[in-house]
Amino acid sequence: MLKHSYFDKITKNYQKTLLSTLKEFVRINSQYDETTQSPENPFGKGVSDALNFIANLAERDGFTVNNYGNKVVEILYGTGEKNVTIMAHADVVPEGTGWHVEPFDTTIIKKVIYGRGVADDKGPLLSCYYALKALKENSALPENCQYRFLVGGNEERGSLGMDYYFHKLKKPQPTLGFSPDSDFPLIFAEKGIMNFEVNGKIDLPELISISGGVASNSVIEKCEIKVSLDEKFIRYICDNYSQKEAKIHTEDDITTVVFTGKSAHGAMPELGINAGYMAIKCLAGYYKNEKLIFLSKLLSKLDGSSFNAYSSSREMGHNSSNLGLISLINSKFSATVNFRYVETCDKNELLNNIREAFKPFEIKVVSESPLLFYAKDSSLISTLLSAYQDETGDFKSKPLAIGGGTYAKEADNVVAFGMQFPGWESNMHSPGESVKISDLYKGMSVFARAICYLGKKANEN
């Protein structure tokens, strides 16, 4: 990487403040919480606390700040018909299990920070925020342009905050912008996302319940099943699963089995081990129930091919399928599948194939996020790529296509830009989520340069 650029110099004074602020920010458990949900706290009190933390920070730093119902915080500086918009989020996925440090705190080990949200998206958010502050306080921002930093509270569960901001409040679309919520050098394409429920009835008297998953966009780490006491079933578990994979507890003629897999982001289900699928496969293998066998076959492939929904492209790879939530109560079965598709697909044809393949189970689409695709030679892509290259000296890394969905899909003229640098795996959505301190610092200078480049480009348009 290049050293001692102008943007390095003006952001250096904010390094210690960035780390101390991140520690405070991560300590706020800002996962969606329906138990504290209210009109005042639409996504739960923790999310509101995180949004207000950012709002108060920006007010103290001299920005104009608007909090729209604890759904999205708007931070403004400058005026003009054109705008540069940054979109980040304060909510996080649940911590899950398997952490070796406290997830809702920042622990530094060998110059790496661990904690839920340090990479997705609290660390990048603050790195970008202090880049904007450095530019403001050094009078380095191009004039005749408004700089708008939007912080949402519902990115991990459907981006309702940004939907409210742009479609209910009718706020202006970005002239140019980015979301610091993925990888460098930048993301030119994001797969379409469709979350669909599989609903039906499974008549198996011995099966009392199934419960697994915390979010549709995460691989199920733990899944609990309860069955009537059966010594043969217990032996079947012991013969086919290790104690690490399945733990057994029997009480009052009920056997509880907790399957443990490995969490991963729903965009990359191959990096995890799905405990929900383990449970279905186990039950199907022992009880020989036709519907469970049917489901185990349909959910066996992570590319959609097992239910006639496979497709691939040169630019975006292939479709992916993640079993994110699963439950069975009183014989009523429900599962939520997080399905992602490439640009060569016809969404309606995909959905028809899925409905047909899962019969007699019913399919209900519960949320959608459109496919995003920008030409690599477009003005937005080329401007951001130049900012990254000019600041880092990295001309080898190429624009990426990803399975993940970001705020870039929620507005015009926005793509995901950083903050994970090439060669680093941050374990987003998994235990041990991390970010290198040096990447937080370098991220500030890259973001500062990008904001300036976009400000100049916006004035040209």
Secondary structure, 3 states (H helix, E strand, C coil): CCCCCHHHHHHHCCHHHHHHHHHHHHCCCCECCHHHCCCCCCCCHHHHHHHHHHHHHHHHCCCEEEEECCCEEEEEECCCCEEEEEEEECCECCCCCCCCCCCCCCEEECCEEECCCCCCCHHHHHHHHHHHHHHHHCCCCCCCEEEEEEEECCHHHCCHHHHHHHHHCCCCCCCEEEECCEECCCEEEECEEEEEEEEEECCCCCEEEEEECCCCCECCCEEEEEEECCHHHHHHHHHHCCCCCEEEEEECCEEEEEEECECCECCCHHHCECHHHHHHHHHHHHHCCHHHHHHHHHCCCCCCHHHCCCCEECCCEECEEEEEEEEEECCEEEEEEEEEECCCCCHHHHHHHHHHHHCCCEEEEEEEECCEECCCCCHHHHHHHHHHHHHHCCCCCCCEEECCCCHHHHCCCEEECCEECCCCCCCCCCCCCEEEHHHHHHHHHHHHHHHHHHHHHHHHC
